[in-house]
């Protein structure tokens, strides 16, 4: 859904959503504000443990169609294209980075990194970027401990299989919050210096529905490998709301990590403010208890620099509410939001085999 659609469709549904606008933008625009000491995180697209990366070729052994779909995406192409990109080179030069494929600032989001000690980029954003470093679970997730495979297992055995893989580090697509969170950890560019000094965009105009259902979609399992199916409408409704929740969470986290009243802080303030407004408007159409909790977690006085403790506490409360929403709402009661959920004409790129 683009901004113009938002403005046309959501009209004055909630007063709560506007409570932070003056305090937030006013605080960020004041040059005298002293920065916080929150450190920029180093997050690897290949998960928290590059030493456990199995690599996309291993995944492709059992998921050839998914691998084919991935190879048509920008996620795949970044491995070759990013180091040759003029804008990327310009940003790297400003950051003092000599080799894009050798610096954690770039590796953290743009590549899959493998290695227990030496970090070696082996591909662009790939399977384990979203589903977790797979060495410990890649075999478990396809075969039950008692030998039953996916074609012959019972529903009870399937549950045991998935739970065992999750216990070993797999991020299951059934855990919508956890998988979606990975997207926002990079699409909000969690690095103040990269934005203020390097000129990197402070995150993309990311929409969970539009971006997940377009070129990166790879839902072949849902149709026994006959086609690449989009999510059903109930799921899309949940994803639409969850995306706004994650925008709020990661806007607050970004602002908590900002130390200067410059481009990064302003972008995080705007992201937080936009998400507050959108969630308030959603709540005015379909009342969602978790949104009410989130709106209460951020007070106008908290939305400022040098306030990382309160902002991170608010972000953690938002995270808990978002996880609860994703786990316990099947979307069937959110039909009133359908006209705002991005349709196929808004999806980013075309899905391979769709």
ZAMARGU-4260 file (C-alpha; in steps of 0.2 Angstrom, whole numbers, plus 5000, padded with zeros to 4 digits):
<rodrens>
0) 5000/5000/5000 | 5007/5017/4995 | 5006/5033/5005 | 4993/5040/4995 | 4982/5025/4997
5) 4985/5027/5016 | 4980/5045/5016 | 4964/5042/5006 | 4958/5027/5016 | 4963/5030/5034
10) 4954/5047/5039 | 4954/5052/5056 | 4951/5035/5064 | 4961/5038/5080 | 4967/5053/5090
15) 4979/5042/5099 | 4990/5040/5084 | 4995/5058/5083 | 5000/5060/5101 | 5019/5059/5098
20) 5021/5070/5082 | 5026/5086/5090 | 5037/5079/5104 | 5046/5067/5092 | 5050/5078/5077
25) 5053/5093/5088 | 5066/5083/5098 | 5075/5077/5083 | 5076/5094/5075 | 5084/5102/5091
30) 5103/5102/5088 | 5107/5104/5106 | 5101/5087/5111 | 5115/5076/5117 | 5116/5059/5110
35) 5114/5042/5119 | 5128/5029/5120 | 5118/5015/5112 | 5130/5005/5100 | 5126/5001/5082
40) 5122/4982/5081 | 5131/4970/5069 | 5118/4959/5062 | 5122/4946/5050 | 5110/4942/5036
45) 5116/4924/5038 | 5110/4923/5056 | 5118/4925/5073 | 5131/4911/5070 | 5140/4911/5053
50) 5149/4896/5059 | 5133/4886/5057 | 5129/4891/5039 | 5126/4876/5028 | 5124/4887/5012
55) 5111/4888/4999 | 5117/4873/4988 | 5113/4862/5003 | 5095/4869/5004 | 5093/4867/4985
60) 5096/4848/4986 | 5078/4846/4993 | 5071/4863/4988 | 5076/4865/4969 | 5061/4875/4964
65) 5063/4887/4979 | 5081/4889/4974 | 5076/4893/4956 | 5065/4906/4962 | 5078/4914/4974
70) 5090/4915/4959 | 5079/4927/4950 | 5079/4939/4964 | 5088/4955/4970 | 5093/4945/4985
75) 5103/4933/4975 | 5110/4946/4963 | 5117/4957/4977 | 5132/4945/4978 | 5139/4951/4961
80) 5130/4967/4959 | 5133/4977/4975 | 5152/4978/4974 | 5150/4985/4956 | 5137/4997/4960
85) 5142/5015/4959 | 5132/5021/4974 | 5138/5007/4985 | 5156/5011/4981 | 5152/5029/4985
90) 5145/5025/5002 | 5160/5013/5005 | 5172/5026/5001 | 5164/5038/5013 | 5164/5025/5027
95) 5183/5021/5023 | 5178/5003/5017 | 5190/4997/5004 | 5182/4980/5000 | 5163/4979/5001
100) 5164/4960/5003 | 5176/4961/5017 | 5168/4973/5029 | 5155/4968/5042 | 5146/4985/5039
105) 5141/4978/5022 | 5142/4959/5026 | 5129/4961/5040 | 5114/4963/5028 | 5119/4961/5010
110) 5127/4944/5010 | 5126/4927/5018 | 5142/4924/5028 | 5150/4908/5032 | 5164/4903/5044
115) 5168/4901/5062 | 5183/4913/5063 | 5186/4920/5045 | 5169/4928/5039 | 5168/4923/5020
120) 5153/4929/5010 | 5147/4914/5000 | 5131/4922/4992 | 5119/4936/4993 | 5104/4936/5005
125) 5099/4918/5004 | 5089/4904/5013 | 5097/4904/5030 | 5096/4923/5030 | 5078/4921/5034
130) 5077/4904/5041 | 5092/4903/5052 | 5109/4895/5051 | 5105/4878/5046 | 5119/4866/5051
135) 5111/4859/5066 | 5093/4858/5059 | 5094/4856/5041 | 5092/4837/5042 | 5080/4837/5056
140) 5068/4848/5048 | 5065/4835/5033 | 5064/4819/5043 | 5057/4813/5059 | 5067/4805/5073
145) 5057/4789/5070 | 5062/4789/5051 | 5045/4796/5044 | 5048/4808/5030 | 5037/4823/5025
150) 5027/4812/5013 | 5023/4798/5025 | 5022/4807/5042 | 5006/4810/5052 | 5001/4827/5058
155) 5008/4823/5075 | 5024/4818/5068 | 5025/4834/5058 | 5023/4844/5073 | 5037/4835/5082
160) 5048/4837/5067 | 5046/4856/5066 | 5048/4858/5085 | 5064/4848/5084 | 5071/4859/5070
165) 5065/4875/5079 | 5074/4869/5095 | 5090/4868/5084 | 5089/4886/5077 | 5077/4885/5062
170) 5066/4900/5060 | 5050/4892/5055 | 5038/4901/5042 | 5024/4896/5054 | 5032/4908/5067
175) 5027/4924/5056 | 5034/4937/5068 | 5051/4929/5070 | 5053/4927/5051 | 5046/4944/5047
180) 5058/4952/5061 | 5073/4947/5050 | 5067/4958/5036 | 5065/4973/5047 | 5082/4971/5055
185) 5090/4975/5039 | 5077/4985/5030 | 5078/4999/5044 | 5097/5000/5041 | 5102/4999/5060
190) 5118/5009/5058 | 5118/5027/5062 | 5136/5031/5055 | 5131/5022/5039 | 5117/5034/5036
195) 5125/5050/5043 | 5142/5048/5036 | 5140/5036/5022 | 5124/5043/5015 | 5116/5026/5015
200) 5097/5026/5015 | 5090/5025/5032 | 5080/5009/5027 | 5069/5006/5013 | 5050/5009/5011
205) 5047/4991/5016 | 5030/4984/5016 | 5029/4966/5023 | 5014/4961/5011 | 5020/4969/4995
210) 5038/4963/4997 | 5035/4946/5003 | 5022/4941/4990 | 5032/4948/4975 | 5049/4942/4968
215) 5055/4933/4984 | 5040/4922/4986 | 5044/4904/4986 | 5029/4894/4992 | 5030/4878/4982
220) 5027/4867/4997 | 5009/4873/4998 | 5004/4866/4981 | 5015/4850/4981 | 5028/4859/4970
225) 5015/4863/4956 | 5015/4882/4958 | 5022/4896/4969 | 5006/4900/4979 | 5004/4917/4987
230) 4998/4918/5005 | 4979/4917/5008 | 4969/4933/5012 | 4968/4929/5030 | 4987/4928/5032
235) 4989/4943/5021 | 4978/4953/5033 | 4989/4948/5048 | 5005/4952/5038 | 4998/4969/5034
240) 4995/4973/5052 | 5011/4965/5058 | 5021/4975/5046 | 5015/4991/5054 | 5019/4984/5071
245) 5037/4980/5066 | 5039/4997/5058 | 5034/5004/5075 | 5046/4993/5085 | 5061/4995/5074
250) 5058/5014/5072 | 5059/5015/5091 | 5074/5004/5092 | 5083/5015/5078 | 5079/5031/5088
255) 5086/5022/5104 | 5102/5020/5095 | 5103/5037/5087 | 5116/5049/5095 | 5115/5064/5084
260) 5101/5075/5078 | 5105/5071/5059 | 5097/5061/5045 | 5097/5044/5054 | 5088/5050/5069
265) 5076/5060/5059 | 5072/5045/5048 | 5069/5034/5063 | 5058/5047/5070 | 5048/5048/5054
270) 5046/5029/5054 | 5040/5028/5071 | 5028/5042/5069 | 5021/5035/5053 | 5019/5018/5061
275) 5010/5026/5076 | 4998/5035/5065 | 4994/5020/5054 | 4992/5008/5069 | 4980/5021/5077
280) 4970/5021/5061 | 4970/5002/5059 | 4963/5002/5077 | 4950/5014/5073 | 4943/5002/5059
285) 4946/4985/5068 | 4950/4986/5087 | 4965/4976/5090 | 4970/4974/5109 | 4989/4972/5105
290) 4989/4989/5095 | 4981/4997/5110 | 4995/4990/5121 | 5008/4997/5108 | 5001/5014/5107
295) 5002/5015/5126 | 5020/5009/5126 | 5026/5025/5118 | 5022/5042/5127 | 5026/5058/5118
300) 5039/5063/5131 | 5049/5047/5128 | 5051/5050/5109 | 5067/5060/5109 | 5086/5057/5108
305) 5096/5052/5124 | 5082/5042/5130 | 5087/5025/5124 | 5082/5015/5140 | 5064/5020/5139
310) 5064/5018/5120 | 5071/5001/5121 | 5059/4996/5135 | 5045/5002/5124 | 5051/4993/5109
315) 5052/4977/5119 | 5034/4979/5124 | 5029/4982/5106 | 5039/4966/5101 | 5029/4956/5114
320) 5013/4962/5108 | 5017/4960/5090 | 5022/4942/5093 | 5006/4939/5103 | 4996/4946/5089
325) 5005/4936/5075 | 5003/4920/5085 | 4985/4922/5090 | 4976/4931/5076 | 4971/4921/5061
330) 4965/4936/5051 | 4947/4930/5049 | 4941/4945/5059 | 4951/4958/5049 | 4941/4958/5033
335) 4937/4977/5036 | 4956/4980/5032 | 4955/4971/5015 | 4955/4987/5004 | 4971/4993/5013
340) 4980/4976/5011 | 4992/4978/4995 | 4984/4968/4981 | 4994/4959/4967 | 4996/4975/4957
345) 5006/4982/4972 | 5017/4967/4975 | 5036/4971/4972 | 5041/4961/4957 | 5035/4945/4950
350) 5036/4928/4958 | 5045/4915/4949 | 5033/4901/4944 | 5018/4910/4952
</rodrens>
